[in-house]
């Protein structure tokens, strides 16, 4: 599992690669989101283009980040989740919580 981040049009994209599972990315994802929030970032997107699957620990980190950002007037959005990730979001009904985009430009426009 590898995790990078980049800024584009005032939005910070967290870009994980590989499976995100408990013990293999949950702590890194949490630390990166907390770091960005502490830096004052309020518009964050997680790009799942290179992530085949996530488990409940990652969902917990996403919900945690979403909650913090929402309280502070920001947002956490998801980009390019795989079918398996969308299935997990549907199963947990979190698909109604997160804004999910397949197009990076549309996600960027949604923050404007």
C-alpha positions as CSV (number, residue, x, y, z in Angstrom):
1,X,0.0,0.0,0.0
2,X,1.3,3.4,-1.0
3,X,-0.3,6.8,-0.2
4,X,0.5,10.1,-1.8
5,X,-1.3,13.4,-1.9
6,X,-1.5,16.3,-4.4
7,X,-3.3,19.6,-4.6
8,X,-5.3,20.7,-7.6
9,X,-7.4,23.8,-7.9
10,X,-7.4,24.2,-4.1
11,X,-8.5,20.6,-3.5
12,X,-6.3,18.1,-1.8
13,X,-6.4,14.7,-3.4
14,X,-5.3,11.7,-1.3
15,X,-4.2,9.0,-3.7
16,X,-3.8,5.5,-2.2
17,X,-2.5,2.6,-4.3
18,X,-3.1,-1.1,-3.5
19,X,-5.5,-2.6,-1.0
20,X,-6.6,-0.5,1.9
21,X,-7.3,-2.8,4.8
22,X,-6.9,-2.8,8.6
23,X,-3.2,-2.8,9.3
24,X,-2.4,-2.0,5.7
25,X,-3.4,1.6,5.2
26,X,-6.0,2.6,7.8
27,X,-3.4,4.3,10.1
28,X,-1.7,6.0,7.1
29,X,-5.0,7.3,5.7
30,X,-6.1,8.6,9.1
31,X,-2.7,10.3,9.7
32,X,-2.8,11.9,6.2
33,X,-6.4,13.2,6.6
34,X,-5.6,14.6,10.1
35,X,-2.4,16.3,8.7
36,X,-4.3,17.9,5.9
37,X,-7.1,19.1,8.2
38,X,-4.5,20.5,10.7
39,X,-2.9,22.4,7.8
40,X,-6.3,24.0,7.1
41,X,-7.4,21.9,4.1
42,X,-11.2,21.8,4.0
43,X,-11.7,20.4,0.5
44,X,-10.4,16.8,0.4
45,X,-11.0,14.0,-2.1
46,X,-9.8,10.4,-1.9
47,X,-8.9,9.0,-5.4
48,X,-9.6,5.3,-5.4
49,X,-8.5,4.8,-9.0
50,X,-5.7,2.3,-7.9
51,X,-7.5,0.7,-5.0
52,X,-9.4,-2.6,-5.7
53,X,-11.0,-3.0,-2.3
54,X,-11.4,-1.4,1.2
55,X,-12.6,-2.9,4.4
56,X,-14.6,-1.5,7.4
57,X,-11.6,0.1,9.0
58,X,-11.1,2.3,6.0
59,X,-14.8,3.1,6.0
60,X,-14.4,4.2,9.6
61,X,-11.5,6.5,8.7
62,X,-13.5,8.0,5.8
63,X,-16.5,8.6,8.1
64,X,-14.2,10.2,10.7
65,X,-12.6,12.5,8.2
66,X,-16.0,13.3,6.7
67,X,-17.4,14.2,10.1
68,X,-14.5,16.5,11.0
69,X,-14.6,18.3,7.7
70,X,-18.4,18.7,7.7
71,X,-18.3,20.3,11.2
72,X,-15.6,22.7,9.9
73,X,-17.6,23.7,6.8
74,X,-15.6,21.4,4.5
75,X,-16.2,18.2,2.5
76,X,-14.7,14.8,1.8
77,X,-15.5,13.4,-1.6
78,X,-14.6,10.1,-3.3
79,X,-13.2,9.7,-6.8
80,X,-13.2,6.6,-9.0
81,X,-14.1,3.9,-6.5
82,X,-14.1,0.3,-8.0
83,X,-17.3,-1.7,-8.2
84,X,-16.3,-3.6,-5.1
85,X,-15.8,-0.3,-3.2
86,X,-19.2,0.9,-4.4
87,X,-20.8,-2.4,-3.3
88,X,-19.3,-1.9,0.2
89,X,-20.7,1.7,0.3
90,X,-24.1,0.5,-0.9
91,X,-24.1,-2.4,1.7
92,X,-23.3,0.0,4.5
93,X,-25.6,2.7,3.1
94,X,-22.7,5.1,3.1
95,X,-23.3,5.7,-0.6
96,X,-25.9,8.2,0.5
97,X,-23.4,10.1,2.8
98,X,-20.4,10.5,0.4
99,X,-20.5,12.3,-2.9
100,X,-18.9,9.9,-5.4
101,X,-17.5,10.9,-8.8
102,X,-16.0,9.1,-11.7
103,X,-14.7,12.2,-13.4
104,X,-12.1,14.3,-11.7
105,X,-13.2,17.5,-13.5
106,X,-16.8,17.1,-12.2
107,X,-15.5,16.5,-8.7
108,X,-13.4,19.7,-8.9
109,X,-16.5,21.6,-10.3
110,X,-18.6,20.3,-7.4
111,X,-16.4,22.1,-4.9
112,X,-16.8,25.5,-6.7
